[in-house]
Amino acid sequence: MNPKEIDHEILTVKEISDLLQVHQSTIYKMVRQGKIPSFRVGADWRFRKDLIERWMAEKSMSAGQVRKVIESGVNRRNSTSVNGWLPRI
C-alpha cells in the first residue's frame, strides 16, 4: 500500500478536548500517562482521528462490559449485607 494513499485526519489538542468535552489540561495529562493515542510534531501533540475513534469505541465497550458485570450482581456474591441491605457497587 502506498503511504500517499492513506489520508488520516490529524487533530490538535484543542480539537480532541472539544471532541471529548474535557479541558485541554486533561488531554495533556492523558498523553503523559499514555492513556490516549498520540504523537508529537515538534513541541505539539497531534492525534489521528481514526485511532481516537477506535480508542473511544474500545473504551465504550470496556465500560459496557464492566456495567454488565455490575448489573448481573457477580460482584455482590461475596458482599456482606448490613440489615439485609447490600451496598450498591
C-alpha positions in Angstrom: 0.0 0.0 0.0 1.3 3.4 -1.0 1.6 5.7 2.1 0.3 8.6 0.0 -3.0 6.8 -0.5 -3.7 6.9 3.3 -5.5 10.0 4.3 -5.7 10.3 8.1 -7.2 13.4 9.6 -4.9 14.8 12.2 -6.4 16.6 15.2 -4.9 19.1 17.7 -5.2 19.1 21.5 -8.0 21.7 21.3 -9.9 19.6 18.7 -9.6 16.5 20.9 -10.6 18.3 24.0 -13.7 19.6 22.2 -14.5 16.1 20.8 -14.2 14.5 24.3 -15.7 17.5 26.1 -12.8 17.8 28.6 -10.4 20.5 29.4 -7.1 20.7 27.4 -5.1 20.0 30.6 -6.9 16.7 30.9 -5.8 15.8 27.4 -2.2 16.6 28.2 -2.4 14.5 31.4 -3.8 11.6 29.4 -1.0 12.0 26.9 1.7 11.9 29.7 0.1 8.8 31.2 -0.1 7.1 27.8 -3.8 6.7 28.1 -4.7 8.2 24.7 -3.1 7.5 21.3 -0.9 10.5 20.2 2.3 11.6 18.6 4.4 14.7 18.6 5.1 17.2 15.8 7.9 19.3 17.2 6.7 20.6 20.6 3.0 20.0 19.8 0.8 16.9 20.3 -1.3 15.5 17.5 -3.9 12.8 17.3 -5.0 10.6 14.3 -8.8 10.8 14.2 -9.2 7.2 13.1 -7.2 6.0 16.1 -9.1 8.2 18.5 -12.4 6.9 17.2 -11.2 3.3 17.7 -9.9 4.1 21.1 -13.2 5.7 22.1 -15.1 2.5 20.8 -12.8 0.3 22.8 -13.3 2.3 25.9 -17.0 2.3 25.4 -17.0 -1.5 25.0 -14.9 -1.9 28.2 -17.3 0.3 30.1 -20.3 -1.7 28.7 -18.7 -5.0 29.9 -18.0 -3.6 33.4 -21.6 -2.3 33.5 -22.9 -5.8 32.6 -20.9 -7.4 35.4 -22.1 -4.9 37.9 -25.7 -5.3 36.8 -25.5 -9.1 36.9 -24.7 -9.0 40.6 -21.5 -11.0 40.2 -19.6 -8.7 42.5 -22.3 -9.0 45.2 -21.9 -12.7 45.8 -19.2 -12.1 48.4 -20.6 -8.9 49.8 -21.7 -8.7 53.3 -25.2 -7.3 53.9 -26.0 -4.9 56.7 -29.5 -5.4 57.9 -30.4 -7.1 54.6 -29.0 -4.2 52.6 -26.3 -4.7 50.0 -24.1 -1.8 49.2 -24.6 -0.6 45.6 -21.4 -1.1 43.5 
